[in-house]
Amino acid sequence: MSERRAAGMQAGASALARMGGGAMGDAVRRFDWATTALGPAEHWPPELQSAVAWVLESRFPMALAWGPELVTIYNDAFRPILGDKEVIGQSFAELWAGVWHAVGPLVERARSGESSYFEDFPLEMDRGNGPETAWFTFCFSPLRLADGSVGGMIDTVIETTGAVLARQTADVMRDELAHRLKNTMAMVQSLASRTLRGVGDRDAVKTFEKRVIALGHAHDVLGRGKWLRASLTELADGLLAMHGDRFDVAGPEIDLGASATLRLSLILHELATNAVKYGALSAEHGRVVLHWHLEHGARGDELVVCWRERDGPVVNAPVHIGFGSRLIDMGLIGTGKVERRYPASGVEVDLRVPIADLQER
């Protein structure tokens, strides 16, 4: 052994004696390392000395496994992951024997010089209280000696079991809410039909029922997006299909928030209904083009949704502004930037909203 390396080992051993590391730091200093493949601490290579000091003084859960025997040293933050086990100086393979079929290949990858990173990785394990499923986000990284060879590996890990279970519970609750809401919408439709059975204006009753159906479709799309977002394409395709197949729909993939999804479903329903009654879809060869794109505006990117009717009868601006027109004029966030035009070629409507507002709402 060179004098320089021997001096480095002596300095490393001295540093190990001086460092902190809490309860596990004390345990490492007391442990008889001569009983392991690592040998006495004063003979450890400087790289191992430094790695041990780094692990023990970190407040993030960490463990290292050194040498072919994978002798394990870990810090205080790592101890809760082990449960009731105290395995200092044991092999990493023995520590994770119950899940070695999943962990072992990743350890070998680190020992070959390749890192691995996983989020919410599930492991079936027993930490002293019986079998359980736990989830971890971790990275296995190689620890190298000065000559570039791999001396061991380091496990940087945090348990995410609580977060994963919370998300699973939230998903179940969202699914249950979506199911109940769907049933409620069906009940509203049934109640409306029965309550309004004696109303003489049947057109008004059918209009109301169809608006409820449009809202129900929006709820279905939102439910598939866990009530956080809805695909504009999916919303438009499904909603317009209820009014026939003479629609040309195109645009980039855009996610809408819940409020914008509900508003756009009503707006598209009103536009399609009017097109069937009075506009392009009332003619044999009439069609509707719905497309959207992004434009740069004063507050950043804006979503522009364009409705164009073609090959229908000549149209004129309506004399009476009804509830449907007011719905359209409110736009996607309730305050709207809406342009309605009535050229002879067919109805044209442009809806504009800053993406930032669309996401906030």
Secondary structure, 3 states (H helix, E strand, C coil): CCHHHHHHHHHHHHHHHHCCCHHHHHHHHHCCHHHCCCCCHHHCCHHHHHHHHHHHHCCCCEEEEECCCCEEEECHHHHHHHCCCCCCCCEHHHHCHHHHHHHHHHHHHHHCCCCEEEEEEEEEEECCCCEEEEEEEEEEEEEECCCCCEEEEEEEEEECHHHHHHHHHHHHHHHHHHHHHHHHHHHHHHHHHHHCCCCCCHHHHHHHHHHHHHHHHHHHHHHHCCCCCEEHHHHHHHHHHCCCCCEEEECCCCEECHHHHHHHHHHHHHHHHHHHHCCHHHCCCCEEEEEEEEEEECCEEEEEEEEEEECCCCCCCCCCCCHHHHHHHCCCCCCCEEEEECCCCCCEEEEEEEHHHHHHC
